[in-house]
Amino acid sequence: MPDLICIVCPRGCRIQVDENLNVTGNFCKRGETYGRNEVTHPMRMITSTVKIKSEILVRLPVMTDRPIPKNQIFSVMEAINQAEVQAPIKIRDVVIKNVLGLGVDIVATRNVEK
């Protein structure tokens, strides 16, 4: 039975998930959902930077627009590291569309004029 610390809210409950996916130790229903998902299909958001041709910055902060499977983190990071964009860029502009066919976009998290 894996011991997990729930990250859904600031409470940080120590939860356990048994082989039948029963969750104990959670304070709220969201902890139960988190525990099951973490054991069966863990997902993560990625924040990183990409190269940008700009007079202001050399790296543009980016993030996934939704969580990706945890086992795809390193592959997505390779794609991010190979990307390069040209200013101007606006927040939420898509930097990489449908990265690795996951149905997830990599988006800018900062405006850059030039």
N, CA and C atoms as an extended XYZ file, in Angstrom:
342
Properties=species:S:1:pos:R:3:atomname:S:1:resname:S:1:resid:I:1 pbc="F F F"
N         0.852       -1.170        0.000 N   MET     1
C         0.000        0.000        0.000 CA  MET     1
C         0.899        1.234        0.000 C   MET     1
N         0.916        2.003       -1.111 N   PRO     2
C         1.785        3.183       -1.155 CA  PRO     2
C         1.287        4.296       -0.233 C   PRO     2
N         2.236        4.941        0.446 N   ASP     3
C         1.938        6.127        1.234 CA  ASP     3
C         2.205        7.339        0.352 C   ASP     3
N         1.258        8.238        0.308 N   LEU     4
C         1.374        9.443       -0.504 CA  LEU     4
C         1.047       10.658        0.348 C   LEU     4
N         1.552       11.783       -0.053 N   ILE     5
C         1.120       13.046        0.535 CA  ILE     5
C         0.281       13.739       -0.522 C   ILE     5
N        -0.952       13.990       -0.195 N   CYS     6
C        -1.874       14.622       -1.139 CA  CYS     6
C        -1.443       16.066       -1.383 C   CYS     6
N        -1.421       16.466       -2.648 N   ILE     7
C        -0.999       17.821       -3.010 CA  ILE     7
C        -2.152       18.664       -3.559 C   ILE     7
N        -3.379       18.197       -3.397 N   VAL     8
C        -4.525       18.899       -3.960 CA  VAL     8
C        -4.826       20.183       -3.188 C   VAL     8
N        -4.651       20.172       -1.889 N   CYS     9
C        -4.906       21.372       -1.081 CA  CYS     9
C        -3.761       21.564       -0.088 C   CYS     9
N        -3.729       22.669        0.617 N   PRO    10
C        -2.622       22.934        1.549 CA  PRO    10
C        -2.565       21.998        2.758 C   PRO    10
N        -3.603       21.255        3.007 N   ARG    11
C        -3.641       20.383        4.192 CA  ARG    11
C        -2.544       19.308        4.133 C   ARG    11
N        -2.244       18.760        2.953 N   GLY    12
C        -1.174       17.777        2.791 CA  GLY    12
C        -1.412       16.473        3.534 C   GLY    12
N        -2.584       15.907        3.381 N   CYS    13
C        -2.925       14.659        4.075 CA  CYS    13
C        -1.985       13.525        3.669 C   CYS    13
N        -1.629       12.690        4.643 N   ARG    14
C        -0.889       11.464        4.357 CA  ARG    14
C        -1.933       10.399        4.044 C   ARG    14
N        -1.935        9.945        2.807 N   ILE    15
C        -2.955        8.985        2.386 CA  ILE    15
C        -2.313        7.668        1.977 C   ILE    15
N        -3.117        6.618        2.069 N   GLN    16
C        -2.697        5.294        1.642 CA  GLN    16
C        -3.719        4.786        0.623 C   GLN    16
N        -3.212        4.061       -0.359 N   VAL    17
C        -4.072        3.474       -1.383 CA  VAL    17
C        -3.783        1.978       -1.402 C   VAL    17
N        -4.813        1.157       -1.182 N   ASP    18
C        -4.585       -0.288       -1.175 CA  ASP    18
C        -4.740       -0.880       -2.574 C   ASP    18
N        -4.555       -2.178       -2.675 N   GLU    19
C        -4.588       -2.856       -3.977 CA  GLU    19
C        -5.953       -2.792       -4.646 C   GLU    19
N        -7.010       -2.527       -3.872 N   ASN    20
C        -8.358       -2.365       -4.441 CA  ASN    20
C        -8.696       -0.904       -4.718 C   ASN    20
N        -7.690       -0.047       -4.633 N   LEU    21
C        -7.816        1.389       -4.853 CA  LEU    21
C        -8.683        2.095       -3.819 C   LEU    21
N        -8.765        1.505       -2.620 N   ASN    22
C        -9.428        2.179       -1.509 CA  ASN    22
C        -8.435        3.153       -0.902 C   ASN    22
N        -8.883        4.367       -0.665 N   VAL    23
C        -8.013        5.430       -0.150 CA  VAL    23
C        -8.390        5.721        1.297 C   VAL    23
N        -7.372        5.795        2.158 N   THR    24
C        -7.582        6.160        3.553 CA  THR    24
C        -6.627        7.283        3.927 C   THR    24
N        -6.986        8.013        4.973 N   GLY    25
C        -6.139        9.102        5.453 CA  GLY    25
C        -6.467       10.447        4.835 C   GLY    25
N        -7.342       10.463        3.856 N   ASN    26
C        -7.702       11.730        3.203 CA  ASN    26
C        -8.755       12.463        4.024 C   ASN    26
N        -8.659       13.785        4.041 N   PHE    27
C        -9.623       14.607        4.758 CA  PHE    27
C       -10.830       14.925        3.883 C   PHE    27
N       -10.609       15.035        2.573 N   CYS    28
C       -11.709       15.415        1.685 CA  CYS    28
C       -11.798       14.448        0.494 C   CYS    28
N       -12.870       14.574       -0.237 N   LYS    29
C       -13.123       13.732       -1.415 CA  LYS    29
C       -12.050       13.929       -2.489 C   LYS    29
N       -11.518       15.154       -2.614 N   ARG    30
C       -10.483       15.408       -3.615 CA  ARG    30
C        -9.239       14.571       -3.339 C   ARG    30
N        -8.937       14.319       -2.073 N   GLY    31
C        -7.794       13.474       -1.721 CA  GLY    31
C        -7.993       12.039       -2.173 C   GLY    31
N        -9.221       11.575       -2.103 N   GLU    32
C        -9.539       10.226       -2.571 CA  GLU    32
C        -9.302       10.118       -4.080 C   GLU    32
N        -9.776       11.107       -4.817 N   THR    33
C        -9.574       11.127       -6.267 CA  THR    33
C        -8.090       11.218       -6.595 C   THR    33
N        -7.376       12.105       -5.899 N   TYR    34
C        -5.940       12.261       -6.132 CA  TYR    34
C        -5.211       10.935       -5.893 C   TYR    34
N        -5.499       10.269       -4.795 N   GLY    35
C        -4.821        9.009       -4.464 CA  GLY    35
C        -5.021        7.948       -5.529 C   GLY    35
N        -6.244        7.773       -5.969 N   ARG    36
C        -6.524        6.785       -7.020 CA  ARG    36
C        -5.784        7.131       -8.311 C   ARG    36
N        -5.871        8.398       -8.714 N   ASN    37
C        -5.206        8.823       -9.951 CA  ASN    37
C        -3.689        8.686       -9.847 C   ASN    37
N        -3.127        9.013       -8.710 N   GLU    38
C        -1.677        8.958       -8.543 CA  GLU    38
C        -1.154        7.531       -8.648 C   GLU    38
N        -1.943        6.580       -8.223 N   VAL    39
C        -1.538        5.172       -8.302 CA  VAL    39
C        -1.794        4.583       -9.683 C   VAL    39
N        -2.890        4.970      -10.323 N   THR    40
C        -3.253        4.348      -11.593 CA  THR    40
C        -2.742        5.103      -12.818 C   THR    40
N        -2.721        6.437      -12.763 N   HIS    41
C        -2.341        7.233      -13.939 CA  HIS    41
C        -1.838        8.601      -13.481 C   HIS    41
N        -0.617        8.676      -12.936 N   PRO    42
C        -0.127        9.963      -12.431 CA  PRO    42
C         0.095       10.975      -13.549 C   PRO    42
N        -0.304       12.199      -13.287 N   MET    43
C        -0.202       13.294      -14.253 CA  MET    43
C         0.547       14.458      -13.609 C   MET    43
N         1.230       15.248      -14.447 N   ARG    44
C         1.978       16.401      -13.956 CA  ARG    44
C         1.885       17.558      -14.944 C   ARG    44
N         1.931       18.773      -14.401 N   MET    45
C         2.108       19.984      -15.199 CA  MET    45
C         3.610       20.192      -15.334 C   MET    45
N         4.032       20.792      -16.442 N   ILE    46
C         5.447       21.122      -16.628 CA  ILE    46
C         5.567       22.626      -16.783 C   ILE    46
N         6.538       23.203      -16.107 N   THR    47
C         6.937       24.584      -16.357 CA  THR    47
C         8.405       24.552      -16.744 C   THR    47
N         8.762       25.359      -17.717 N   SER    48
C        10.141       25.364      -18.202 CA  SER    48
C        10.385       26.669      -18.953 C   SER    48
N        11.424       26.670      -19.783 N   THR    49
C        11.715       27.812      -20.651 CA  THR    49
C        12.133       27.302      -22.023 C   THR    49
N        11.921       28.132      -23.047 N   VAL    50
C        12.397       27.839      -24.393 CA  VAL    50
C        13.259       29.005      -24.861 C   VAL    50
N        14.108       28.745      -25.847 N   LYS    51
C        14.919       29.809      -26.437 CA  LYS    51
C        13.995       30.788      -27.149 C   LYS    51
N        14.349       32.075      -27.070 N   ILE    52
C        13.579       33.103      -27.768 CA  ILE    52
C        14.539       34.093      -28.407 C   ILE    52
N        14.221       34.455      -29.638 N   LYS    53
C        14.964       35.515      -30.318 CA  LYS    53
C        14.293       36.826      -29.927 C   LYS    53
N        14.976       37.580      -29.076 N   SER    54
C        14.399       38.799      -28.520 CA  SER    54
C        15.508       39.741      -28.086 C   SER    54
N        15.183       41.031      -28.025 N   GLU    55
C        16.131       42.017      -27.522 CA  GLU    55
C        16.136       42.045      -25.996 C   GLU    55
N        15.127       41.433      -25.376 N   ILE    56
C        14.947       41.521      -23.930 CA  ILE    56
C        15.371       40.238      -23.208 C   ILE    56
N        14.964       39.107      -23.710 N   LEU    57
C        15.191       37.827      -23.037 CA  LEU    57
C        15.932       36.852      -23.940 C   LEU    57
N        16.565       35.851      -23.313 N   VAL    58
C        17.133       34.744      -24.075 CA  VAL    58
C        16.318       33.464      -23.869 C   VAL    58
N        15.513       33.425      -22.792 N   ARG    59
C        14.645       32.278      -22.515 CA  ARG    59
C        13.245       32.786      -22.180 C   ARG    59
N        12.233       32.128      -22.735 N   LEU    60
C        10.838       32.473      -22.514 CA  LEU    60
C        10.217       31.449      -21.574 C   LEU    60
N         9.586       31.874      -20.484 N   PRO    61
C         8.917       30.913      -19.610 CA  PRO    61
C         7.679       30.317      -20.291 C   PRO    61
N         7.517       29.001      -20.162 N   VAL    62
C         6.404       28.273      -20.773 CA  VAL    62
C         5.865       27.241      -19.794 C   VAL    62
N         4.701       26.712      -20.134 N   MET    63
C         4.122       25.619      -19.345 CA  MET    63
C         3.176       24.798      -20.219 C   MET    63
N         2.860       23.599      -19.742 N   THR    64
C         1.841       22.807      -20.419 CA  THR    64
C         0.483       23.429      -20.107 C   THR    64
N        -0.451       23.328      -21.050 N   ASP    65
C        -1.773       23.910      -20.796 CA  ASP    65
C        -2.691       22.954      -20.033 C   ASP    65
N        -2.223       21.741      -19.825 N   ARG    66
C        -2.923       20.759      -18.981 CA  ARG    66
C        -1.903       19.700      -18.583 C   ARG    66
N        -2.224       18.882      -17.606 N   PRO    67
C        -1.255       17.870      -17.153 CA  PRO    67
C        -0.941       16.842      -18.238 C   PRO    67
N         0.264       16.296      -18.160 N   ILE    68
C         0.698       15.221      -19.049 CA  ILE    68
C         0.967       13.982      -18.207 C   ILE    68
N         0.992       12.793      -18.821 N   PRO    69
C         1.359       11.597      -18.063 CA  PRO    69
C         2.777       11.744      -17.497 C   PRO    69
N         2.925       11.358      -16.251 N   LYS    70
C         4.210       11.511      -15.564 CA  LYS    70
C         5.347       10.825      -16.323 C   LYS    70
N         5.076        9.703      -16.956 N   ASN    71
C         6.135        8.976      -17.662 CA  ASN    71
C         6.563        9.648      -18.966 C   ASN    71
N         5.905       10.750      -19.348 N   GLN    72
C         6.264       11.489      -20.560 CA  GLN    72
C         7.052       12.770      -20.267 C   GLN    72
N         7.351       13.038      -19.001 N   ILE    73
C         8.018       14.294      -18.636 CA  ILE    73
C         9.322       14.488      -19.398 C   ILE    73
N        10.201       13.498      -19.396 N   PHE    74
C        11.508       13.679      -20.031 CA  PHE    74
C        11.393       13.847      -21.548 C   PHE    74
N        10.470       13.143      -22.173 N   SER    75
C        10.265       13.296      -23.617 CA  SER    75
C         9.732       14.688      -23.951 C   SER    75
N         8.797       15.178      -23.159 N   VAL    76
C         8.266       16.524      -23.388 CA  VAL    76
C         9.362       17.563      -23.148 C   VAL    76
N        10.175       17.363      -22.138 N   MET    77
C        11.274       18.297      -21.878 CA  MET    77
C        12.267       18.333      -23.040 C   MET    77
N        12.513       17.201      -23.680 N   GLU    78
C        13.389       17.190      -24.866 CA  GLU    78
C        12.795       18.049      -25.973 C   GLU    78
N        11.490       17.923      -26.198 N   ALA    79
C        10.826       18.737      -27.223 CA  ALA    79
C        10.896       20.222      -26.868 C   ALA    79
N        10.691       20.544      -25.609 N   ILE    80
C        10.769       21.935      -25.161 CA  ILE    80
C        12.177       22.482      -25.370 C   ILE    80
N        13.177       21.690      -25.044 N   ASN    81
C        14.563       22.138      -25.168 CA  ASN    81
C        14.985       22.360      -26.620 C   ASN    81
N        14.301       21.743      -27.564 N   GLN    82
C        14.627       21.923      -28.977 CA  GLN    82
C        13.879       23.098      -29.611 C   GLN    82
N        12.888       23.621      -28.917 N   ALA    83
C        12.059       24.697      -29.471 CA  ALA    83
C        12.757       26.046      -29.389 C   ALA    83
N        12.443       26.894      -30.353 N   GLU    84
C        12.909       28.284      -30.341 CA  GLU    84
C        11.812       29.141      -30.958 C   GLU    84
N        11.535       30.284      -30.353 N   VAL    85
C        10.481       31.172      -30.839 CA  VAL    85
C        11.044       32.553      -31.121 C   VAL    85
N        10.258       33.332      -31.821 N   GLN    86
C        10.636       34.695      -32.192 CA  GLN    86
C         9.682       35.672      -31.499 C   GLN    86
N        10.238       36.701      -30.874 N   ALA    87
C         9.401       37.755      -30.295 CA  ALA    87
C         8.753       38.534      -31.434 C   ALA    87
N         7.594       39.120      -31.269 N   PRO    88
C         6.835       39.241      -30.031 CA  PRO    88
C         6.008       37.995      -29.718 C   PRO    88
N         5.791       37.797      -28.435 N   ILE    89
C         5.011       36.665      -27.907 CA  ILE    89
C         4.079       37.219      -26.832 C   ILE    89
N         2.876       36.671      -26.779 N   LYS    90
C         1.926       37.062      -25.737 CA  LYS    90
C         1.628       35.870      -24.835 C   LYS    90
N         1.253       36.171      -23.616 N   ILE    91
C         0.856       35.125      -22.677 CA  ILE    91
C        -0.211       34.251      -23.320 C   ILE    91
N        -0.077       32.949      -23.157 N   ARG    92
C        -0.976       31.915      -23.675 CA  ARG    92
C        -0.789       31.627      -25.160 C   ARG    92
N         0.144       32.320      -25.845 N   ASP    93
C         0.463       31.935      -27.221 CA  ASP    93
C         0.996       30.504      -27.207 C   ASP    93
N         0.590       29.706      -28.186 N   VAL    94
C         1.047       28.325      -28.276 CA  VAL    94
C         2.458       28.313      -28.856 C   VAL    94
N         3.375       27.725      -28.112 N   VAL    95
C         4.773       27.612      -28.530 CA  VAL    95
C         5.000       26.274      -29.225 C   VAL    95
N         4.416       25.193      -28.688 N   ILE    96
C         4.447       23.873      -29.320 CA  ILE    96
C         3.022       23.329      -29.285 C   ILE    96
N         2.449       23.116      -30.443 N   LYS    97
C         1.083       22.592      -30.545 CA  LYS    97
C         1.099       21.076      -30.426 C   LYS    97
N         0.223       20.532      -29.595 N   ASN    98
C         0.033       19.088      -29.471 CA  ASN    98
C         1.380       18.356      -29.287 C   ASN    98
N         2.121       18.751      -28.299 N   VAL    99
C         3.456       18.190      -28.069 CA  VAL    99
C         3.396       16.659      -27.987 C   VAL    99
N         4.216       16.008      -28.777 N   LEU   100
C         4.326       14.538      -28.847 CA  LEU   100
C         2.989       13.837      -29.075 C   LEU   100
N         2.024       14.537      -29.668 N   GLY   101
C         0.718       13.927      -29.929 CA  GLY   101
C        -0.092       13.653      -28.664 C   GLY   101
N         0.236       14.330      -27.566 N   LEU   102
C        -0.449       14.103      -26.288 CA  LEU   102
C        -1.732       14.909      -26.137 C   LEU   102
N        -2.014       15.791      -27.117 N   GLY   103
C        -3.184       16.650      -26.991 CA  GLY   103
C        -2.966       17.796      -26.023 C   GLY   103
N        -1.716       18.099      -25.754 N   VAL   104
C        -1.334       19.148      -24.813 CA  VAL   104
C        -0.465       20.158      -25.558 C   VAL   104
N        -0.736       21.445      -25.333 N   ASP   105
C         0.078       22.493      -25.935 CA  ASP   105
C         1.051       23.055      -24.906 C   ASP   105
N         2.203       23.511      -25.395 N   ILE   106
C         3.144       24.255      -24.572 CA  ILE   106
C         2.859       25.724      -24.859 C   ILE   106
N         2.558       26.500      -23.813 N   VAL   107
C         2.153       27.888      -23.991 CA  VAL   107
C         3.078       28.845      -23.256 C   VAL   107
N         3.176       30.061      -23.780 N   ALA   108
C         3.978       31.117      -23.157 CA  ALA   108
C         3.302       31.590      -21.870 C   ALA   108
N         4.125       31.943      -20.889 N   THR   109
C         3.569       32.465      -19.632 CA  THR   109
C         4.033       33.902      -19.381 C   THR   109
N         4.526       34.550      -20.423 N   ARG   110
C         4.971       35.944      -20.301 CA  ARG   110
C         4.836       36.633      -21.657 C   ARG   110
N         4.540       37.917      -21.625 N   ASN   111
C         4.566       38.749      -22.822 CA  ASN   111
C         5.997       39.174      -23.089 C   ASN   111
N         6.394       39.155      -24.365 N   VAL   112
C         7.698       39.669      -24.772 CA  VAL   112
C         7.479       40.486      -26.035 C   VAL   112
N         7.798       41.763      -25.958 N   GLU   113
C         7.550       42.660      -27.087 CA  GLU   113
C         8.558       42.461      -28.213 C   GLU   113
N         9.830       42.649      -27.946 N   LYS   114
C        10.844       42.486      -28.986 CA  LYS   114
C        11.956       41.686      -28.461 C   LYS   114
